[in-house]
Amino acid sequence: MTITTPDTAVTDPTAARLAELLGRLTLEEKVLLLTGRDFWTTAPIEKIGLRRILVSDGPSGVRGEVWDERSPSLNLPSSTALGAAWDPDIARRYGNVAAVEARRKGVDVVLGPTINLHRSPLGGRHFEAFSEDPHLTAKLAAAYVEGVQENGVGATPKHYIANDFETDRFTADVVVSDRALREVYLLAFEEAITEAHAWLVMSSYNSVNGATVTENDLLETPLNSEWGFDGVVISDWTAVRSINSARFSQDLVMPGPAGPWGDALVAAVTSGEVDEAAIDRKVLRLLTLAARVGALEGFEPAVAAPVVVEDGIRFAKEAEIAGSVLVRNTGELPWAADTLTKVAVIGHNARFARTQGGGSATVLPEHIVTPIDGLIAALPNAEVTYSVGAVVQEGIAELPLGTIVNPHTDEPGARVRFLDASGTELFAEDRRATALVWFGGDAPISASAVLEFSTRYTPEETGEVLLGFAGAGNGRIYVDGTLLHEEHVIPEGTDLGAAFLSPPSASVAVQVTAGVSLDLVVEYDIDPEGALMGALSITIGIEPDQSNPDALIAEAVAAAAAADVVVLVVGTNSKVESEGYDRSDLDLPGRQDDLVRAVAAANPRTVVVVNSGSPVLMPWRDDVAAILLSWFGGQEYGDAVAAMLLGEAEPGGRLPTTWPKTLEDVPVLDVTPENGIVRYDEGIHIGYRAWLKADIEPAYEFGHGLGYTTWSIDDLTVDGSSLPAVGATMVTVTLSNTGERAGKQVVQVYASRADSTIDRPVRWLVGFAAVFAAAGESVSVDIQVPERAFADWQDGWHYETGSYLFEVGTSVTELPLSASIVLN
């Protein structure tokens, strides 16, 4: 292992000034800077003019320092929606908007984008990453990073590296070939560093080839020594576990103030066990970051104020439309609003939409437009009915704000108190939600014994409800002063993050009457030793009633039969797609498949909108009129869906990952370690590459997507039929919009190599472009294919000379044009 240490003969003025500040710090102060001060901030040192640096989760929205509905955040569509747009301009604007949100909340560093690859559709955090292809991911990641940083906020590509699963994510060892690392997993990160110059990178929990990433040479090579990274390697939370990691290119330990470095690292440096020069390099990188974000006196920040600003709410809708993928359309869509008199909207997710995936990236938007909201607003002259059809929810759903009153203020919301063992109040606050998380903030979690939640709940319907709480530990449920239930809830599995972010639940049946209020109190015993480093989460609300699923389907079928058209929204829930655990299958939860079949039989004009962040099986896909994959659509989701269904906008997305017919068809599936090891034995063949190698037909292939117009791809030219072993080449494609309305097409360029002397994919993506054209318009687009598109890794980049084939079209299997080139 080689780590480049600071050059004492510094000539750059900024570097010289930073070196002077470094020289003013004691060893103890240097080490203090290298572990977070708390969950979200770094340590300040007043004597050198260094304030704290605030970081925040932010792949699809910036939460800020507190997880609190009273400080709402813009909720952008999920990263899979961004990946599906196939448009670096959208990705850059996404970063711009995220940075504006960050600066509004005083955040210096956004912990995103997440750019791990979709190696297996069972990956639990699939929704948070862009695609299964390293080239597509790299281009979008670089654009996202540029967008964030050109507005003066640090971006943090994560999780470096091969962190494409959640099962045993803290301890699993990924065994992967150097070739696959270089050509696939590292390639997805490379342009975010070499082209966009990311200011940070987050190191992951897992090990790679026997060494945990925070103690792995991959942090130095290629990241620093080859790519020229000059930023901060920040750890995933609790990923650093030993003093040994200080010898590597791991710069910042999060969270703090506790951690494995601190006094132990001071002692290790004093004893000569760790070289102080390694500490100095880490501190200089942190000071460089501080200067860039404006946290260091005497240094002008890289950007004083946001320079690229647009309406974030409008952009959230536009980004959802750009990434939504129409995978099937029998001519049903788009609908004309003035021809619809009665529309049946069906599905749990139509009313309780998922706008984001579960886990640490969750933000709390000020409002959410659900599909039923969007369609009612867009169809003022039509009758729009709603039926749940099938229950999707698992566990506790929070109580709507409109149904609860804070007994302390008589305003909408609840009263939360933290009590000591004697019942004395230590802290109290008035909240406007019943899903509560404390990550930072003023609540004295570690000093409290009991959390007391109080509200006056007014049911909207008469019947039996299951009132309860979700939170690992012991809790008590009181209604109108009577203790109805007490239970000690035991978390599932050993992943503390999953137990914290998606805990199990307990409930009790309560008979309620619509409009008749009841006093609801939940007491939750706080275990300071069991708390996740002083953090706490609990949700109070209602568990779903699944006692009569056939009746729900029958009601939906009746509504469908009586309607002109049906919008059926199916999807996943927070137990299916979330940080902390992988999926066990790709089935839609509950009776949703049965629901789709029954509704489609009752009304052939059924359009299915899929509200999931990653692939699901759709055994009924050939039985419905149209299918729109809408991902987790952000806070403007419902308005975007209505605009697409009614033809006000065209779904612009193409699949960034392959959607299978059956689970058994998926060629790379395993996410579960065996004896602590996940073997990436498929090498370079993941995603569509694996599907092509296995010669299996998926439900919908990589790159597939339909629009509301028609296209012809008319001509392909390559800038020279022969090119040197290094250097990019230009592919020019002419295409025509042959339809009657403006539209978008994504031109895709794949390379292949017949009779190669090495193992290669059947074909691999080397370039793409999102193209827009008016009806009848012909356009030409230039797509640059980088030299590395031809390279393979053999202890260095190697170029096999000879003939290659470029194939151009609209998906990995729809490639009408081709041209040969020769690599000399």
Secondary structure, DSSP 4 states (H G I P E B T S, - for coil): ---PPPPSS--SHHHHHHHHHHHTS-HHHHHHHTB-SSSSBPPPBGGGTB---BEEE-TTS---SS--TTS----PPPHHHHHHHT-HHHHHHHHHHHHHHHHHTT-SEEE--B----S-TT-TTGGGS--S-HHHHHHHHHHHHHHHHTTT-EE--B-BTT----TTTTT-EEE--HHHIIIIITHHHHHHHHTT--SEEEEPSSEETTEEGGG-GGGTTTTTTTT---SEEEEPTT---SGGGGGTT--BB-S-SSSSSHHHHHHHHHTTSS-HHHHHHHHHHHHHHHHHHT-BTTS--S-SS-SS---HHHHHHHHHHHH-EEEEESS-PSPPGGG-SEEEEE-HHHHS---S-BSTT----S----HHHHHHHH-TTSEEEEE--S----S-EEPPGGGEE-TTTSSBSEEEEEE-TTS-EEEEEEES-SEEEESSSS--TTT-SEEEEEEEE--SS-EEEEEEEE-SEEEEEEETTEEEEEEEEPPSSS-HHHHHHS--EEEEEEEE-TT--EEEEEEEE--TTTSBTTBEEEEEEEE---S-HHHHHHHHHHHHHTSSEEEEEEE--TTTSBTTB--S--PPSTTHHHHHHHHHHH-S-EEEEEE-SS----TTGGGSSEEEE--S--TTHHHHHHHHHTTSS------SS-B-SSGGG-SS-----BTTEEE-TTTT--THHHHHHHT---SB-TT--B-SS-EEEEEEEES-SEE-SSS-EEEEEEEEE-SSS-EEEEEEEEEE-TT-SS---S-EEEEEEEEEE-TT-EEEEEEEEPGGGGEEESSSEEE--EEEEEEEESSSS---EEEEEEE-
